[in-house]
Amino acid sequence: MSKKINLAWAAGFFDGEGCTTSRPHKYNSKRGGKREYKLIKVSIGQCDPEVLKKFQSAVKGGTIYGPYIKEGTNYPYYQYMAVGKTALGILNQLWPYLGT
């Protein structure tokens, strides 16, 4: 499939299943300087790791964690995640295809 088709699929999947968050992040440099900025994160939780691998391949980045077992269930759960510049790069790729 073409890159555009893969990204359009990934955007639709992310639109329905994904999450974008930001939180304050403090950074202390070795030179003593301190600064605070927002750290952005994109994530998707899913029981099927194959669909997360397809998303990861389409956007060319991020990490898949798991399997985890949710309390009260017997099935594995996986988490796709990208943070910082990687997350911004992924969102920039998906932006033209995301819904309103």
N, C-alpha and C positions, 0 to 999 in steps of 0.2 A: 504494500500500500504506500501511497505517497505520504510525505511528511505532513502536509496540510490535513489530509484525512485522519492521520494518527493523532494530530494535535486537536482536531475538532472532536474526535471520539474522547480524548483525554479531558477536554474541557467539559463535555457533557457529563462524563463520569464524575469529574470533580464538582461540577455544579450540583449534582444530586447527592453525592456522598462525602465531599471534602469539606474542610474547615480551614479558615485562615484566622490566625490570632497574632497579637503582638503584646509584648510585655516589657516593662522597663528592665534594662540590663546595665549593670554597673561594671566598669572596666577600670582597673588600676594598672597603670603602666609601670614598667620597671624603673622609670625615671621619677616616679612619685606623683605623676599627674593622675587625676581622676576625672572620669567623664561618665555620663549616663546617656543612653540612647535606647530606642525601641528595637527590640529583637523580633523579627517577623518569623512566623512558622506556618507552614502548610502541612496538613495531615489528613489521612484517610484511614478509617478503621474498616476492616473487612474480614470475613471468614474464609474467603477464597484467596490464597496468596497469588494465584496465577493472574488474576485481574489486576492486582497491585504491580506485578512484574510487567504486565503490558503497559500500565500507566507509566511506570518508571522508565521503561524503554522509550516510550513516546516523548517524554520530557527530558530524557537524558540526564537524570540526576535523582538525588534523594536516596533514602535508605529504608529497607523493610525490616521491621523488628517482629519478633515472635517466633514460634507460636506462644500465646498465652491462653490460659483457660479462665474464662469468666466464672465467678462464683455462681453456683446453681446451674451451670450448663456443662455439657460433656463435649463441646466442640471447640476447636482451636480458633483463636482470634489473632489477626495480624495487624500491624500498624505501619503505614507508610509515613515518612516524615522528612521534611527538608527545612532548614533554618537559614536565616541570614541572607547572604548574597545568592545562595543557591535557590532559596525560596523566591526571592525577587525575580531571578531569572526564569523560574518556572511560571510564575504569574504573568510575566511579560510575554512569554510564549502563548499562554492560554487566553490572554486578555481579548484578542480579536474574536474568539469563538465562544466566550462566556455569555450567558443570558443576562438580561437586565436584572 
